[in-house]
Amino acid sequence: MKKSLLLLLMLISMLTISSFTTTGDVQLLENKQTHLVTGKVTACAGGAQIPGAAVLIYESDGGTVTDINGNYSIIVANDASLEVSYLGMRTVRIYVGNLSTTNICLEEEFE
């Protein structure tokens, strides 16, 4: 039951959230140097791909969601940090600077 609920939530998030970028964020990015960051989000234990993980630009409204294989791509300012989260996993914040590839692993969150 717990697994099927988790799969249902993942499916809903993938269907309803495709991109969070707003016009205000685009205007802010136009004034800064930007670049494309791509990567994969996996589980630290076992390396399973995590589809539907939220990849957000820290302190911004911009973001995206990983695809079915855990891959993401996002345009960020050169001084940006990404915050990656997924239900049941610890949220990770990473400074990307001018990196073009950033693979991220998430650890399970135990209560």
N, C-alpha and C positions, 0 to 999 in steps of 0.2 A: 504494500500500500504506500509506504513512504517513498519507494523508488518510483512508482507510477505517478505520484503527486509531484515529485521533483521533475520528472520528464514532462508532465503537463505544464508546469510553470515555465520550464525552459522553452517549450514550444510556443506558449503564449508570448513570452518576451521576444522571441525571434520574429514572430509574426507582427507584433505591434511596434517594435522599436527598430527602425532601420538606421536613422541618423538623427542626432540631437543638434546639429549645427544650426545656429540662428543667424539672421542677417547681421545682428550686432557683432557676433563673433567674426563673421567674414570681413566686416569693415575694420575690426581691430587687427586681423591678420594681414590686411592689405598694407598696413603701416609698418609691419615687421617683416623680416626675412623669414620665410617659411620653407619647410621641406616635408617630403612624404616619409612617414615611418610605417614600416610593415613588420609583422612578426606573428608568432603563434603563442597562444595561451594554453598551457598544459597543467596537469596536476603534478605537484612535486613528487608525490608517492606514486610510482608506476608510469608516469609520463602520459597518461590518457589525455587526449585532446578535449578541450572544454568549449563546446559550441554555446553561443548565447551569453558569453561573459561580457559585461559592460566594460568598455575601454573609454574612459573619460579624460578630457584635458583638464587637469587640476586647476581649480579656481576659474572655471569657464563653463559655459553652457554647451560646449562642443563635445562630441563623442561619437562612438560607433559601437557595434556589437560584433563579436566574433562569428564567423560563418560556421557551417556544420563540421569543418575540419579544425576549428579553433584558430583560424587565421584572421588577421585584421589588417586594415590599412587606414591611415588617418593623416591629414595634413595638419602640422603643428608649427608654432613659432619656434625659432631656434633655442629659446630659453625655457621651453615648456617641460612640464612633468605630466606623466600619465598616471591615472588611478584606475586600477583594474579590480573588478569585484565580480563575485558569483555567489549565488545562494549556497550556504554551507561551507564557504571557503573564506579565508582571511583576506581582507582587502590589501592590495600592494600598491604603493606609490613609488614611482621610479622617475628620476630625472633623465630625459632623453637627450637634452642638449642638441647636438647636430648629428646624432646617430641615425642611420637610415634603417637599421634592423634591430629590433628589440624583442627577444623571446622572453616570456614571463611564465614562471611556474607559481601556482597557488597552492597553499597548504590548507588541509582540512581544518575547520574551526571546531574545537571541542568546547562544550559548555561545562 
